[in-house]
């Protein structure tokens, strides 16, 4: 079998164009999804900052929710950013469980975000954040 090394010089133009298209698609997806994850990092930070308060275990669910809303406003996150319309929808998305054996409060926030990509194609991202507060 004869192999001519002079004919094999590298990638063809079609291959380079294909790689450029793939790179562009990856960058578009990254720039669409990254802000959603940045907002979620702020939400996690707001949940974790609840633990800085004293006697969270003794507070009512409503007090814990208002404390969380206060932390969100300190982080410049609005409820609309999380896909929540008002405080009532927050009650449906946040779960507060008390673990009396360990004197812990377990706060779980579950929400979804939809981000349109192009046309009728959208990303649906589910977030579930859990924090245990003493």
C-alpha positions as CSV (number, residue, x, y, z in Angstrom):
1,X,0.0,0.0,0.0
2,X,1.4,3.3,-1.1
3,X,0.9,6.3,1.2
4,X,1.8,9.7,-0.1
5,X,2.7,11.9,2.8
6,X,2.6,15.1,0.7
7,X,-1.2,14.7,0.2
8,X,-1.9,14.5,3.9
9,X,-1.3,18.0,5.1
10,X,-3.9,18.6,7.8
11,X,-7.6,19.3,8.3
12,X,-9.8,20.1,5.4
13,X,-11.7,23.3,5.1
14,X,-15.0,21.4,5.8
15,X,-13.6,20.0,9.1
16,X,-12.4,23.4,10.2
17,X,-15.9,24.9,9.5
18,X,-17.5,22.0,11.4
19,X,-15.3,22.7,14.4
20,X,-16.0,26.4,14.3
21,X,-19.8,25.7,14.2
22,X,-19.5,23.3,17.2
23,X,-17.5,25.9,19.1
24,X,-20.1,28.6,18.4
25,X,-23.0,26.4,19.6
26,X,-21.1,25.5,22.8
27,X,-20.4,29.2,23.5
28,X,-24.1,30.2,22.8
29,X,-25.3,27.5,25.3
30,X,-22.7,28.6,27.9
31,X,-23.7,32.3,27.7
32,X,-27.4,31.3,27.9
33,X,-27.1,29.0,30.9
34,X,-24.3,30.7,32.9
35,X,-26.6,33.6,34.3
36,X,-29.1,31.0,35.6
37,X,-26.3,29.3,37.6
38,X,-24.9,32.6,38.9
39,X,-28.4,33.4,40.2
40,X,-28.6,30.0,41.8
41,X,-25.2,30.6,43.5
42,X,-26.7,33.7,45.1
43,X,-29.7,31.8,46.2
44,X,-27.5,29.2,47.9
45,X,-25.5,31.9,49.5
46,X,-28.8,33.5,50.8
47,X,-29.9,30.1,52.2
48,X,-26.6,29.6,53.9
49,X,-26.6,33.0,55.4
50,X,-29.8,32.1,57.3
51,X,-27.6,30.0,59.6
52,X,-25.8,33.1,60.8
53,X,-29.0,34.1,62.7
54,X,-29.5,32.9,66.3
55,X,-32.2,30.4,67.3
56,X,-33.5,29.6,63.8
57,X,-35.0,26.4,65.3
58,X,-37.3,28.4,67.5
59,X,-38.6,30.7,64.7
60,X,-41.8,30.0,62.8
61,X,-41.9,29.0,59.2
62,X,-43.2,32.4,58.2
63,X,-40.3,34.1,60.1
64,X,-37.8,31.8,58.3
65,X,-39.4,32.6,54.9
66,X,-39.2,36.4,55.6
67,X,-35.6,36.0,56.7
68,X,-34.9,34.2,53.4
69,X,-36.6,37.0,51.4
70,X,-34.6,39.6,53.3
71,X,-31.4,37.7,52.4
72,X,-32.5,37.5,48.8
73,X,-33.1,41.2,48.6
74,X,-29.6,41.8,50.1
75,X,-28.2,39.7,47.3
76,X,-30.2,41.7,44.7
77,X,-32.3,38.7,43.7
78,X,-36.0,39.3,43.0
79,X,-38.7,36.6,43.2
80,X,-39.3,37.0,39.4
81,X,-35.7,36.0,38.8
82,X,-36.5,32.6,40.5
83,X,-39.7,32.2,38.4
84,X,-41.8,33.0,41.5
85,X,-44.6,35.6,41.2
86,X,-45.1,36.4,44.9
87,X,-44.8,35.2,48.5
88,X,-47.5,32.6,48.1
89,X,-45.7,30.9,45.3
90,X,-42.6,30.9,47.5
91,X,-44.5,28.9,50.1
92,X,-45.1,26.2,47.5
93,X,-41.4,26.1,46.5
94,X,-39.8,26.2,49.9
95,X,-40.0,23.3,52.3
96,X,-39.1,23.8,56.0
97,X,-38.6,20.6,58.1
98,X,-37.6,20.5,61.7
99,X,-35.4,17.7,62.8
100,X,-36.1,17.7,66.5
101,X,-33.6,14.9,67.3
102,X,-30.7,17.0,66.1
103,X,-32.3,20.5,66.7
104,X,-31.9,21.3,63.1
105,X,-34.0,23.1,60.5
106,X,-33.8,21.7,57.0
107,X,-34.7,24.3,54.4
108,X,-35.2,23.1,50.8
109,X,-35.9,25.4,47.9
110,X,-37.0,23.8,44.6
111,X,-37.6,25.9,41.5
112,X,-37.3,25.8,37.7
113,X,-36.0,28.3,35.2
114,X,-36.7,28.3,31.5
115,X,-34.4,30.0,29.1
116,X,-35.2,30.3,25.4
117,X,-32.4,29.2,23.1
118,X,-33.8,30.1,19.7
119,X,-37.1,29.8,18.0
120,X,-39.3,27.4,20.0
121,X,-36.3,25.6,21.6
122,X,-35.8,26.3,25.3
123,X,-33.7,25.1,28.2
124,X,-35.5,23.9,31.3
125,X,-33.2,23.9,34.4
126,X,-34.3,22.4,37.7
127,X,-32.7,23.7,40.9
128,X,-33.0,22.0,44.3
129,X,-31.1,23.7,47.1
130,X,-30.9,22.2,50.6
131,X,-29.4,23.7,53.8
132,X,-29.5,22.5,57.4
133,X,-29.5,25.2,59.9
134,X,-28.8,24.7,63.6
